[in-house]
Amino acid sequence: MQKENKAEGRTLVEAIQQFTGFMEFDAEGKVLNANPLMLQSLGYELEQVLAKDHGFFVDPSQAADANEFWERLQRGEAVSGEFLRVGSQGRKVWLQASYTPVMGNDAKLHKLILLANDITEGKNRAANSNGIIAAIEKSMALVEFGLDGTIIRANSLFLERMGYTEEELKGKHHRIFVDPSYANSEAYSRFWSELALGRANRGRFERFSKSGDSVWLEATYSPIFDPSGKPVKVIKFAYDISSQVEQSEALEQALAETREADRQRRELDRAVQEMSTPVTPIWEGILLLPLVGVLDSMRTSDIMNKSLAMIAETRAKVFVLDISGVATVDTAVANQLIKITKATRLMGCDAIISGLSPAIARTIVELGVNVDEIRTTATLRDAFESALLMVGETIGSKGADAQAG
């Protein structure tokens, strides 16, 4: 029976050593043996660690606790926990370990058994995660909520921006940050329902501080899941973008005011253009259009439309276009003026251009236009006298025809 128990014990030890690091020390703390898993974790061969003192593996940061550690083992007390050890080439190794003393018949430490699992990778991941969380805490506002929106905790950045203490917020509902009308809306209920289902929400949100001031946040509401994939809480990460929103609104207002001013300017320009292009009947059968200022293609096009419309309406016979108030025109505008005289002629109305400046005359000539087709006068008076003669001749001939009849 005793043999069977010993066999079972050996089997149990062998099974443990397949999955657990093992190292054996004598009463002085010298290495007697180590299994492959322990050697792999530390990065040594067995020959390199045999007879090495336990302190050879202890990180200097934990050396101060060595005396108490060995005193407990000498008393036969097992010691377990997480221990930082040093592997080959100074590599840091974290062990989840249990030191079990084996006492002799004299109640003194006979040897020491170390069973350990290498948790270095997990510790490094945890340290990295903790570092990330610490960095986030320093740079972003952070709030933890229950799935129903109850506040669990908030970091200092959020508390400072919203004007609350942590005691004032803990246990309160998220709705204290939103407009009451929104807090009572279906949209707000849906907001938390979707978060409780594990659906994240990201965007710009208007919230209100303790003093009632509007605070704009660029925020992400992220559900946190347990190992089974079930949502357990919501964490909000946020940046304060109130100043950017204010600047954007100010810019929008400025743009709106600029657009309105531009609209009013265009309307004023049109009004001025209307006033500056009055097609006026000055005698029966005679229309006058005095032009002043700068001519461009848009204005000359408007002049043609108005002039032809007035000729059709009044059935005028002579159209006087006085440009003595215009200093210069470009070739495009000069060409438009020529087209106006041709268009009026097609409607049975003779056109007279008066008051050409030397610069305008030169521009017309450079166009290569047959100037014989254009009736011009030096002054508006000359144009008016010519127009009267032209109308008088037409009327006179009509009167003579009537008398002859």
VOPA-227590 format. One record per residue (C-alpha): residue number from 1; residue in three letters; x, y, z. Coordinates in steps of 0.5 Angstrom, whole numbers, plus 500, padded with zeros to 3 digits. Example, Ala and Ser with C-alpha at 12.3 -4.5 7.8 and 13.67 -1.06 7.14 Angstrom:
BEGIN
[site 1; 'ALA'; [525; 491; 516]]
[site 2; 'SER'; [527; 498; 514]]
END
This chain:
BEGIN
[site 1; 'MET'; [500; 500; 500]]
[site 2; 'GLN'; [506; 505; 502]]
[site 3; 'LYS'; [509; 503; 495]]
[site 4; 'GLU'; [502; 505; 492]]
[site 5; 'ASN'; [502; 511; 495]]
[site 6; 'LYS'; [509; 513; 493]]
[site 7; 'ALA'; [508; 511; 486]]
[site 8; 'GLU'; [501; 516; 486]]
[site 9; 'GLY'; [505; 521; 489]]
[site 10; 'ARG'; [511; 521; 484]]
[site 11; 'THR'; [505; 521; 478]]
[site 12; 'LEU'; [502; 527; 481]]
[site 13; 'VAL'; [509; 531; 482]]
[site 14; 'GLU'; [510; 529; 474]]
[site 15; 'ALA'; [503; 531; 472]]
[site 16; 'ILE'; [504; 538; 476]]
[site 17; 'GLN'; [511; 539; 473]]
[site 18; 'GLN'; [508; 538; 466]]
[site 19; 'PHE'; [505; 545; 466]]
[site 20; 'THR'; [508; 548; 472]]
[site 21; 'GLY'; [515; 551; 473]]
[site 22; 'PHE'; [519; 547; 479]]
[site 23; 'MET'; [525; 549; 482]]
[site 24; 'GLU'; [528; 545; 488]]
[site 25; 'PHE'; [533; 549; 493]]
[site 26; 'ASP'; [537; 546; 499]]
[site 27; 'ALA'; [536; 549; 506]]
[site 28; 'GLU'; [541; 554; 504]]
[site 29; 'GLY'; [538; 557; 498]]
[site 30; 'LYS'; [542; 553; 493]]
[site 31; 'VAL'; [539; 550; 487]]
[site 32; 'LEU'; [538; 543; 487]]
[site 33; 'ASN'; [534; 542; 481]]
[site 34; 'ALA'; [529; 545; 476]]
[site 35; 'ASN'; [525; 543; 471]]
[site 36; 'PRO'; [525; 545; 463]]
[site 37; 'LEU'; [519; 550; 464]]
[site 38; 'MET'; [522; 553; 470]]
[site 39; 'LEU'; [529; 554; 466]]
[site 40; 'GLN'; [525; 556; 460]]
[site 41; 'SER'; [522; 562; 463]]
[site 42; 'LEU'; [529; 564; 466]]
[site 43; 'GLY'; [532; 563; 460]]
[site 44; 'TYR'; [538; 558; 463]]
[site 45; 'GLU'; [540; 551; 462]]
[site 46; 'LEU'; [540; 546; 468]]
[site 47; 'GLU'; [548; 546; 469]]
[site 48; 'GLN'; [548; 554; 469]]
[site 49; 'VAL'; [543; 554; 475]]
[site 50; 'LEU'; [545; 548; 479]]
[site 51; 'ALA'; [548; 551; 486]]
[site 52; 'LYS'; [546; 558; 485]]
[site 53; 'ASP'; [544; 562; 491]]
[site 54; 'HIS'; [536; 564; 490]]
[site 55; 'GLY'; [539; 571; 491]]
[site 56; 'PHE'; [542; 570; 484]]
[site 57; 'PHE'; [535; 570; 481]]
[site 58; 'VAL'; [532; 576; 486]]
[site 59; 'ASP'; [531; 583; 482]]
[site 60; 'PRO'; [534; 588; 486]]
[site 61; 'SER'; [527; 592; 487]]
[site 62; 'GLN'; [525; 586; 492]]
[site 63; 'ALA'; [532; 584; 495]]
[site 64; 'ALA'; [530; 589; 501]]
[site 65; 'ASP'; [524; 583; 503]]
[site 66; 'ALA'; [529; 577; 503]]
[site 67; 'ASN'; [531; 577; 510]]
[site 68; 'GLU'; [523; 577; 512]]
[site 69; 'PHE'; [522; 572; 506]]
[site 70; 'TRP'; [527; 567; 509]]
[site 71; 'GLU'; [525; 568; 516]]
[site 72; 'ARG'; [518; 565; 514]]
[site 73; 'LEU'; [521; 559; 510]]
[site 74; 'GLN'; [525; 557; 516]]
[site 75; 'ARG'; [519; 557; 520]]
[site 76; 'GLY'; [516; 552; 516]]
[site 77; 'GLU'; [511; 558; 513]]
[site 78; 'ALA'; [509; 557; 506]]
[site 79; 'VAL'; [510; 564; 502]]
[site 80; 'SER'; [506; 565; 495]]
[site 81; 'GLY'; [504; 571; 491]]
[site 82; 'GLU'; [507; 575; 485]]
[site 83; 'PHE'; [515; 575; 485]]
[site 84; 'LEU'; [519; 579; 480]]
[site 85; 'ARG'; [525; 575; 478]]
[site 86; 'VAL'; [531; 576; 474]]
[site 87; 'GLY'; [533; 571; 468]]
[site 88; 'SER'; [539; 571; 463]]
[site 89; 'GLN'; [542; 577; 460]]
[site 90; 'GLY'; [538; 581; 466]]
[site 91; 'ARG'; [531; 580; 463]]
[site 92; 'LYS'; [525; 581; 468]]
[site 93; 'VAL'; [521; 575; 469]]
[site 94; 'TRP'; [514; 575; 473]]
[site 95; 'LEU'; [512; 569; 477]]
[site 96; 'GLN'; [506; 567; 480]]
[site 97; 'ALA'; [509; 562; 485]]
[site 98; 'SER'; [509; 558; 491]]
[site 99; 'TYR'; [515; 557; 496]]
[site 100; 'THR'; [513; 551; 500]]
[site 101; 'PRO'; [518; 549; 505]]
[site 102; 'VAL'; [520; 541; 507]]
[site 103; 'MET'; [521; 541; 514]]
[site 104; 'GLY'; [526; 535; 517]]
[site 105; 'ASN'; [524; 531; 523]]
[site 106; 'ASP'; [528; 536; 527]]
[site 107; 'ALA'; [523; 541; 525]]
[site 108; 'LYS'; [528; 545; 521]]
[site 109; 'LEU'; [528; 547; 514]]
[site 110; 'HIS'; [530; 541; 510]]
[site 111; 'LYS'; [529; 544; 503]]
[site 112; 'LEU'; [525; 548; 499]]
[site 113; 'ILE'; [520; 547; 493]]
[site 114; 'LEU'; [518; 553; 488]]
[site 115; 'LEU'; [512; 552; 484]]
[site 116; 'ALA'; [511; 557; 479]]
[site 117; 'ASN'; [508; 560; 473]]
[site 118; 'ASP'; [511; 565; 468]]
[site 119; 'ILE'; [506; 571; 468]]
[site 120; 'THR'; [511; 576; 465]]
[site 121; 'GLU'; [507; 577; 458]]
[site 122; 'GLY'; [500; 578; 462]]
[site 123; 'LYS'; [504; 583; 467]]
[site 124; 'ASN'; [507; 587; 461]]
[site 125; 'ARG'; [500; 587; 458]]
[site 126; 'ALA'; [497; 589; 464]]
[site 127; 'ALA'; [502; 595; 465]]
[site 128; 'ASN'; [501; 597; 458]]
[site 129; 'SER'; [494; 597; 459]]
[site 130; 'ASN'; [495; 601; 466]]
[site 131; 'GLY'; [500; 606; 462]]
[site 132; 'ILE'; [495; 607; 457]]
[site 133; 'ILE'; [489; 608; 462]]
[site 134; 'ALA'; [493; 613; 466]]
[site 135; 'ALA'; [495; 617; 459]]
[site 136; 'ILE'; [488; 617; 458]]
[site 137; 'GLU'; [486; 620; 465]]
[site 138; 'LYS'; [491; 625; 464]]
[site 139; 'SER'; [489; 628; 457]]
[site 140; 'MET'; [481; 626; 456]]
[site 141; 'ALA'; [475; 627; 460]]
[site 142; 'LEU'; [473; 620; 463]]
[site 143; 'VAL'; [466; 618; 466]]
[site 144; 'GLU'; [464; 611; 468]]
[site 145; 'PHE'; [456; 609; 467]]
[site 146; 'GLY'; [452; 603; 469]]
[site 147; 'LEU'; [448; 601; 463]]
[site 148; 'ASP'; [442; 605; 466]]
[site 149; 'GLY'; [446; 611; 465]]
[site 150; 'THR'; [448; 612; 473]]
[site 151; 'ILE'; [454; 615; 474]]
[site 152; 'ILE'; [460; 610; 477]]
[site 153; 'ARG'; [466; 615; 477]]
[site 154; 'ALA'; [469; 621; 473]]
[site 155; 'ASN'; [476; 623; 473]]
[site 156; 'SER'; [479; 630; 475]]
[site 157; 'LEU'; [478; 633; 468]]
[site 158; 'PHE'; [471; 632; 467]]
[site 159; 'LEU'; [469; 634; 474]]
[site 160; 'GLU'; [473; 640; 473]]
[site 161; 'ARG'; [470; 642; 466]]
[site 162; 'MET'; [463; 641; 469]]
[site 163; 'GLY'; [464; 644; 476]]
[site 164; 'TYR'; [462; 638; 480]]
[site 165; 'THR'; [466; 634; 485]]
[site 166; 'GLU'; [466; 626; 485]]
[site 167; 'GLU'; [461; 626; 491]]
[site 168; 'GLU'; [456; 630; 487]]
[site 169; 'LEU'; [456; 626; 481]]
[site 170; 'LYS'; [457; 619; 484]]
[site 171; 'GLY'; [450; 615; 483]]
[site 172; 'LYS'; [447; 621; 479]]
[site 173; 'HIS'; [444; 620; 472]]
[site 174; 'HIS'; [447; 622; 466]]
[site 175; 'ARG'; [441; 626; 465]]
[site 176; 'ILE'; [443; 632; 469]]
[site 177; 'PHE'; [448; 634; 464]]
[site 178; 'VAL'; [443; 635; 458]]
[site 179; 'ASP'; [437; 639; 457]]
[site 180; 'PRO'; [431; 637; 460]]
[site 181; 'SER'; [427; 637; 454]]
[site 182; 'TYR'; [432; 632; 451]]
[site 183; 'ALA'; [432; 628; 458]]
[site 184; 'ASN'; [425; 626; 457]]
[site 185; 'SER'; [425; 625; 450]]
[site 186; 'GLU'; [424; 618; 446]]
[site 187; 'ALA'; [431; 620; 443]]
[site 188; 'TYR'; [434; 620; 450]]
[site 189; 'SER'; [431; 613; 452]]
[site 190; 'ARG'; [434; 610; 445]]
[site 191; 'PHE'; [441; 613; 446]]
[site 192; 'TRP'; [441; 609; 453]]
[site 193; 'SER'; [438; 603; 450]]
[site 194; 'GLU'; [443; 602; 445]]
[site 195; 'LEU'; [449; 603; 449]]
[site 196; 'ALA'; [446; 597; 454]]
[site 197; 'LEU'; [445; 593; 448]]
[site 198; 'GLY'; [453; 594; 447]]
[site 199; 'ARG'; [452; 599; 441]]
[site 200; 'ALA'; [458; 605; 442]]
[site 201; 'ASN'; [456; 612; 440]]
[site 202; 'ARG'; [460; 617; 438]]
[site 203; 'GLY'; [459; 624; 436]]
[site 204; 'ARG'; [459; 632; 438]]
[site 205; 'PHE'; [454; 633; 444]]
[site 206; 'GLU'; [452; 639; 447]]
[site 207; 'ARG'; [452; 638; 455]]
[site 208; 'PHE'; [451; 643; 461]]
[site 209; 'SER'; [455; 644; 467]]
[site 210; 'LYS'; [453; 645; 474]]
[site 211; 'SER'; [452; 653; 473]]
[site 212; 'GLY'; [448; 651; 466]]
[site 213; 'ASP'; [453; 653; 461]]
[site 214; 'SER'; [453; 650; 455]]
[site 215; 'VAL'; [459; 645; 454]]
[site 216; 'TRP'; [460; 642; 447]]
[site 217; 'LEU'; [464; 635; 447]]
[site 218; 'GLU'; [467; 631; 442]]
[site 219; 'ALA'; [465; 624; 445]]
[site 220; 'THR'; [465; 616; 445]]
[site 221; 'TYR'; [461; 612; 449]]
[site 222; 'SER'; [464; 605; 449]]
[site 223; 'PRO'; [460; 599; 452]]
[site 224; 'ILE'; [465; 595; 456]]
[site 225; 'PHE'; [464; 587; 456]]
[site 226; 'ASP'; [465; 582; 461]]
[site 227; 'PRO'; [468; 575; 459]]
[site 228; 'SER'; [462; 572; 456]]
[site 229; 'GLY'; [461; 578; 452]]
[site 230; 'LYS'; [455; 581; 456]]
[site 231; 'PRO'; [455; 589; 457]]
[site 232; 'VAL'; [457; 591; 464]]
[site 233; 'LYS'; [458; 598; 464]]
[site 234; 'VAL'; [459; 604; 459]]
[site 235; 'ILE'; [465; 609; 459]]
[site 236; 'LYS'; [465; 616; 456]]
[site 237; 'PHE'; [471; 619; 453]]
[site 238; 'ALA'; [471; 626; 451]]
[site 239; 'TYR'; [475; 632; 449]]
[site 240; 'ASP'; [472; 639; 450]]
[site 241; 'ILE'; [471; 643; 444]]
[site 242; 'SER'; [467; 648; 446]]
[site 243; 'SER'; [471; 654; 443]]
[site 244; 'GLN'; [472; 650; 437]]
[site 245; 'VAL'; [464; 650; 436]]
[site 246; 'GLU'; [464; 658; 438]]
[site 247; 'GLN'; [469; 659; 433]]
[site 248; 'SER'; [465; 655; 428]]
[site 249; 'GLU'; [458; 659; 430]]
[site 250; 'ALA'; [462; 666; 429]]
[site 251; 'LEU'; [465; 664; 423]]
[site 252; 'GLU'; [458; 661; 420]]
[site 253; 'GLN'; [455; 668; 423]]
[site 254; 'ALA'; [460; 672; 419]]
[site 255; 'LEU'; [459; 668; 413]]
[site 256; 'ALA'; [451; 669; 413]]
[site 257; 'GLU'; [452; 677; 414]]
[site 258; 'THR'; [457; 677; 408]]
[site 259; 'ARG'; [452; 673; 404]]
[site 260; 'GLU'; [447; 678; 406]]
[site 261; 'ALA'; [451; 684; 405]]
[site 262; 'ASP'; [453; 681; 398]]
[site 263; 'ARG'; [446; 680; 396]]
[site 264; 'GLN'; [444; 687; 398]]
[site 265; 'ARG'; [450; 690; 394]]
[site 266; 'ARG'; [448; 686; 388]]
[site 267; 'GLU'; [441; 689; 389]]
[site 268; 'LEU'; [443; 696; 390]]
[site 269; 'ASP'; [448; 695; 384]]
[site 270; 'ARG'; [441; 692; 380]]
[site 271; 'ALA'; [438; 698; 382]]
[site 272; 'VAL'; [443; 703; 380]]
[site 273; 'GLN'; [444; 700; 374]]
[site 274; 'GLU'; [436; 701; 373]]
[site 275; 'MET'; [437; 708; 374]]
[site 276; 'SER'; [443; 709; 370]]
[site 277; 'THR'; [440; 706; 364]]
[site 278; 'PRO'; [433; 710; 363]]
[site 279; 'VAL'; [430; 709; 356]]
[site 280; 'THR'; [426; 715; 356]]
[site 281; 'PRO'; [421; 717; 350]]
[site 282; 'ILE'; [423; 725; 349]]
[site 283; 'TRP'; [419; 726; 343]]
[site 284; 'GLU'; [414; 722; 339]]
[site 285; 'GLY'; [418; 717; 336]]
[site 286; 'ILE'; [424; 718; 339]]
[site 287; 'LEU'; [428; 715; 345]]
[site 288; 'LEU'; [434; 717; 349]]
[site 289; 'LEU'; [438; 713; 353]]
[site 290; 'PRO'; [444; 717; 356]]
[site 291; 'LEU'; [449; 712; 359]]
[site 292; 'VAL'; [454; 714; 365]]
[site 293; 'GLY'; [460; 711; 368]]
[site 294; 'VAL'; [463; 704; 367]]
[site 295; 'LEU'; [460; 699; 362]]
[site 296; 'ASP'; [461; 692; 362]]
[site 297; 'SER'; [458; 686; 358]]
[site 298; 'MET'; [453; 685; 363]]
[site 299; 'ARG'; [451; 692; 363]]
[site 300; 'THR'; [451; 693; 355]]
[site 301; 'SER'; [447; 686; 355]]
[site 302; 'ASP'; [441; 689; 359]]
[site 303; 'ILE'; [441; 696; 355]]
[site 304; 'MET'; [440; 692; 349]]
[site 305; 'ASN'; [434; 688; 352]]
[site 306; 'LYS'; [431; 694; 355]]
[site 307; 'SER'; [432; 698; 349]]
[site 308; 'LEU'; [429; 693; 344]]
[site 309; 'ALA'; [423; 692; 349]]
[site 310; 'MET'; [422; 700; 349]]
[site 311; 'ILE'; [422; 700; 342]]
[site 312; 'ALA'; [417; 695; 341]]
[site 313; 'GLU'; [413; 698; 346]]
[site 314; 'THR'; [413; 705; 343]]
[site 315; 'ARG'; [414; 704; 336]]
[site 316; 'ALA'; [420; 709; 336]]
[site 317; 'LYS'; [423; 711; 330]]
[site 318; 'VAL'; [429; 714; 332]]
[site 319; 'PHE'; [434; 711; 338]]
[site 320; 'VAL'; [439; 716; 341]]
[site 321; 'LEU'; [444; 712; 345]]
[site 322; 'ASP'; [449; 718; 348]]
[site 323; 'ILE'; [455; 715; 351]]
[site 324; 'SER'; [458; 722; 353]]
[site 325; 'GLY'; [459; 720; 360]]
[site 326; 'VAL'; [463; 714; 358]]
[site 327; 'ALA'; [470; 715; 358]]
[site 328; 'THR'; [473; 708; 355]]
[site 329; 'VAL'; [470; 701; 353]]
[site 330; 'ASP'; [474; 694; 352]]
[site 331; 'THR'; [473; 691; 345]]
[site 332; 'ALA'; [467; 686; 347]]
[site 333; 'VAL'; [463; 692; 350]]
[site 334; 'ALA'; [464; 696; 343]]
[site 335; 'ASN'; [462; 690; 339]]
[site 336; 'GLN'; [456; 690; 344]]
[site 337; 'LEU'; [454; 697; 342]]
[site 338; 'ILE'; [455; 696; 335]]
[site 339; 'LYS'; [450; 690; 336]]
[site 340; 'ILE'; [445; 694; 339]]
[site 341; 'THR'; [445; 699; 333]]
[site 342; 'LYS'; [444; 693; 328]]
[site 343; 'ALA'; [438; 690; 333]]
[site 344; 'THR'; [434; 697; 333]]
[site 345; 'ARG'; [435; 697; 325]]
[site 346; 'LEU'; [432; 690; 325]]
[site 347; 'MET'; [426; 693; 329]]
[site 348; 'GLY'; [425; 699; 324]]
[site 349; 'CYS'; [428; 704; 329]]
[site 350; 'ASP'; [434; 708; 327]]
[site 351; 'ALA'; [440; 709; 332]]
[site 352; 'ILE'; [444; 714; 333]]
[site 353; 'ILE'; [450; 714; 338]]
[site 354; 'SER'; [452; 721; 340]]
[site 355; 'GLY'; [458; 723; 345]]
[site 356; 'LEU'; [464; 718; 343]]
[site 357; 'SER'; [470; 719; 346]]
[site 358; 'PRO'; [477; 719; 342]]
[site 359; 'ALA'; [478; 712; 346]]
[site 360; 'ILE'; [472; 709; 344]]
[site 361; 'ALA'; [472; 711; 337]]
[site 362; 'ARG'; [479; 708; 336]]
[site 363; 'THR'; [476; 702; 339]]
[site 364; 'ILE'; [471; 701; 334]]
[site 365; 'VAL'; [475; 702; 329]]
[site 366; 'GLU'; [480; 697; 331]]
[site 367; 'LEU'; [474; 692; 331]]
[site 368; 'GLY'; [474; 693; 323]]
[site 369; 'VAL'; [467; 695; 323]]
[site 370; 'ASN'; [464; 698; 317]]
[site 371; 'VAL'; [463; 705; 320]]
[site 372; 'ASP'; [459; 707; 315]]
[site 373; 'GLU'; [453; 703; 318]]
[site 374; 'ILE'; [453; 707; 324]]
[site 375; 'ARG'; [450; 714; 325]]
[site 376; 'THR'; [454; 718; 330]]
[site 377; 'THR'; [454; 725; 332]]
[site 378; 'ALA'; [459; 729; 336]]
[site 379; 'THR'; [454; 731; 342]]
[site 380; 'LEU'; [447; 730; 344]]
[site 381; 'ARG'; [444; 736; 342]]
[site 382; 'ASP'; [447; 734; 335]]
[site 383; 'ALA'; [443; 727; 336]]
[site 384; 'PHE'; [437; 730; 338]]
[site 385; 'GLU'; [437; 735; 332]]
[site 386; 'SER'; [438; 729; 327]]
[site 387; 'ALA'; [433; 725; 330]]
[site 388; 'LEU'; [428; 731; 330]]
[site 389; 'LEU'; [429; 732; 322]]
[site 390; 'MET'; [429; 724; 321]]
[site 391; 'VAL'; [422; 724; 325]]
[site 392; 'GLY'; [420; 730; 321]]
[site 393; 'GLU'; [421; 727; 314]]
[site 394; 'THR'; [418; 721; 316]]
[site 395; 'ILE'; [412; 725; 319]]
[site 396; 'GLY'; [412; 730; 313]]
[site 397; 'SER'; [412; 725; 308]]
[site 398; 'LYS'; [406; 721; 311]]
[site 399; 'GLY'; [402; 728; 311]]
[site 400; 'ALA'; [404; 729; 304]]
[site 401; 'ASP'; [402; 722; 302]]
[site 402; 'ALA'; [395; 724; 306]]
[site 403; 'GLN'; [394; 730; 302]]
[site 404; 'ALA'; [396; 727; 295]]
[site 405; 'GLY'; [390; 722; 297]]
END
